[in-house]
Amino acid sequence: MNLAEKYFPQSGNEIIGHDSHVALLRKFFSEYKSMPHKAILLVGSTGSGKTSIVHAIAKELVYDVIEFSASDNRSKKNISSLIKEASKTKGLFNRGRVILVDDIDAFAGNDDYGGVGAVLDAVSGSSVPIVLTSRAENENTKKFSKISKKLNLNSRSRAEVVGFLKEICNKEKIICESGVLNTIAARSEGDLRGCLNDLETLKTKPDVKFDDINDAGSREKDRDINYCLGEIFKEKSFDVSRTLEHIEKSPDECMLWISDNILNEYSGDELKKAYHYMSRADLFRARIMKNQYWRFMYYQCFFMTAGVSLSKKEANFENQKYSYPEKIRYLGMTKFSRAYANSVARKIAEKCHTSVKKAKEQYMPLLRELYSRNNLVEGIDLDDKEMNWLIG
């Protein structure tokens, strides 16, 4: 038996990270007939525990789970017969039943015509609890808002995942080098099953080293900037210097993200150290731009990742939302205005035989003043949008 099967939760008490949802689902299963809503809608990403939480509480309360996926049974006829038959018959030895409908967000297009309606009808007429799951909110999930209670299953925190993995390692006598469990937890993004699968691959080694993590395969999800910020701000390790290698953002853009979010994570001496290393990174960036010494990019990235990470006294795995950089936000808001400015400046520069920079700084203000007084200047050939921008 592999670790994922061996440690599959057998009751609600063994569910990691969703205590309030466990309590509500217990009450819903036990007191279904008196509940104001006819179904529970669980919304969460893959690996967040939507299915396991239902099976765990059903085992605890000795209920049978009748499960099917909306992605496999999309026609109105199939869905109606499956749900209605399951809701009207008793389980083995007269045990209670729970109906689990997975992936209701999978209904889409003409092939699924009537599928959502069939589930809605079945939920309204069911005599047993029904739980619906969805990986994300869409038009289908909104249709169930009146007859179901929505529960968002957020990803488990890294601290919760690391604590769970440590417990498993103690039970299985798996010895891991410092940082191994943190890395497994970081790349799983809250997916306990994925973590256990990685640990399954590594447990045959007598002493799991940091370099052995690659043997677990390339299961990790595509990285985004929030994932990278989590590694930098939450861990305390030299190894985070490589976190930007697999992200589709330039080092300069990542630098803005890190700089704008340092205040959310650091204070006191830690904040001072973090900004010190950011200033080192900015110094190497300036040398790159001035002298084109691109080999210095390694040092820029090292100081703004590992330098900032090592500024903290100890690792901190509390959840934190990261804010969008103000400079990038401003550039996004002024994108079209800057495009018109460049377009007008190029036309002026061409006619006046000057640089675009000089056209912006000296000629454009004069041209704006002339156009605002209805003194049209011939030969510039501005279109209506450029004209409106210039005098607006």
Secondary structure as the mmCIF struct_conf table of DSSP 4:
data_model
#
loop_
_struct_conf.conf_type_id
_struct_conf.id
_struct_conf.beg_label_comp_id
_struct_conf.beg_label_asym_id
_struct_conf.beg_label_seq_id
_struct_conf.end_label_comp_id
_struct_conf.end_label_asym_id
_struct_conf.end_label_seq_id
HELX_RH_AL_P HELX_RH_AL_P1 LEU A 3 LYS A 6
TURN_TY1_P TURN_TY1_P1 TYR A 7 TYR A 7
BEND BEND1 GLN A 10 SER A 11
HELX_RH_3T_P HELX_RH_3T_P1 GLY A 12 GLU A 14
BEND BEND2 ILE A 16 GLY A 17
HELX_RH_AL_P HELX_RH_AL_P2 ASP A 19 SER A 30
TURN_TY1_P TURN_TY1_P2 GLU A 31 GLU A 31
HELX_RH_3T_P HELX_RH_3T_P2 TYR A 32 SER A 34
BEND BEND3 PRO A 36 LYS A 38
STRN STRN1 ALA A 39 VAL A 43
TURN_TY1_P TURN_TY1_P3 THR A 46 GLY A 47
BEND BEND4 SER A 48 GLY A 49
HELX_RH_AL_P HELX_RH_AL_P3 LYS A 50 GLU A 60
TURN_TY1_P TURN_TY1_P4 LEU A 61 VAL A 62
STRN STRN2 TYR A 63 SER A 69
TURN_TY1_P TURN_TY1_P5 ALA A 70 ASP A 72
BEND BEND5 SER A 75 SER A 75
HELX_RH_AL_P HELX_RH_AL_P4 LYS A 76 LYS A 88
BEND BEND6 THR A 89 THR A 89
HELX_RH_3T_P HELX_RH_3T_P3 LEU A 92 ASN A 94
STRN STRN3 GLY A 96 ASP A 102
HELX_RH_3T_P HELX_RH_3T_P4 ILE A 104 ALA A 106
BEND BEND7 GLY A 109 GLY A 109
HELX_RH_3T_P HELX_RH_3T_P5 ASN A 110 ASP A 112
TURN_TY1_P TURN_TY1_P6 TYR A 113 GLY A 114
HELX_RH_AL_P HELX_RH_AL_P5 GLY A 115 GLY A 125
BEND BEND8 SER A 127 VAL A 128
STRN STRN4 ILE A 130 SER A 134
BEND BEND9 ARG A 135 ALA A 136
HELX_RH_AL_P HELX_RH_AL_P6 GLU A 139 LYS A 142
TURN_TY1_P TURN_TY1_P7 LYS A 143 ILE A 147
STRN STRN5 SER A 148 ASN A 152
HELX_LH_PP_P HELX_LH_PP_P1 ASN A 154 SER A 157
HELX_RH_AL_P HELX_RH_AL_P7 ARG A 158 GLU A 172
TURN_TY1_P TURN_TY1_P8 LYS A 173 LYS A 173
STRN STRN6 CYS A 176 CYS A 176
TURN_TY1_P TURN_TY1_P9 SER A 178 GLY A 179
HELX_RH_AL_P HELX_RH_AL_P8 VAL A 180 SER A 188
TURN_TY1_P TURN_TY1_P10 GLU A 189 GLY A 190
HELX_RH_AL_P HELX_RH_AL_P9 LEU A 192 LEU A 202
TURN_TY1_P TURN_TY1_P11 LYS A 203 THR A 204
BEND BEND10 LYS A 205 ASP A 207
STRN STRN7 VAL A 208 VAL A 208
HELX_RH_3T_P HELX_RH_3T_P6 PHE A 210 ALA A 216
BEND BEND11 SER A 218 SER A 218
HELX_LH_PP_P HELX_LH_PP_P2 GLU A 220 ARG A 223
HELX_RH_AL_P HELX_RH_AL_P10 ILE A 225 LYS A 234
HELX_RH_3T_P HELX_RH_3T_P7 PHE A 238 HIS A 246
BEND BEND12 GLU A 248 LYS A 249
HELX_RH_AL_P HELX_RH_AL_P11 PRO A 251 GLU A 265
HELX_RH_AL_P HELX_RH_AL_P12 GLY A 268 ASN A 291
HELX_RH_3T_P HELX_RH_3T_P8 TRP A 294 PHE A 296
HELX_RH_AL_P HELX_RH_AL_P13 MET A 297 PHE A 302
HELX_RH_PI_P HELX_RH_PI_P1 PHE A 303 GLY A 307
HELX_RH_AL_P HELX_RH_AL_P14 VAL A 308 SER A 309
TURN_TY1_P TURN_TY1_P12 LEU A 310 SER A 311
BEND BEND13 LYS A 312 GLU A 314
HELX_LH_PP_P HELX_LH_PP_P3 LYS A 321 PRO A 325
HELX_RH_AL_P HELX_RH_AL_P15 GLU A 326 MET A 333
TURN_TY1_P TURN_TY1_P13 THR A 334 THR A 334
HELX_RH_AL_P HELX_RH_AL_P16 LYS A 335 CYS A 352
TURN_TY1_P TURN_TY1_P14 HIS A 353 HIS A 353
BEND BEND14 THR A 354 THR A 354
HELX_RH_AL_P HELX_RH_AL_P17 VAL A 356 LYS A 358
HELX_RH_PI_P HELX_RH_PI_P2 ALA A 359 TYR A 363
HELX_RH_AL_P HELX_RH_AL_P18 MET A 364 SER A 372
TURN_TY1_P TURN_TY1_P15 ARG A 373 ASN A 374
HELX_LH_PP_P HELX_LH_PP_P4 LEU A 376 VAL A 377
TURN_TY1_P TURN_TY1_P16 GLU A 378 GLY A 379
HELX_RH_AL_P HELX_RH_AL_P19 ASP A 384 ILE A 391
#
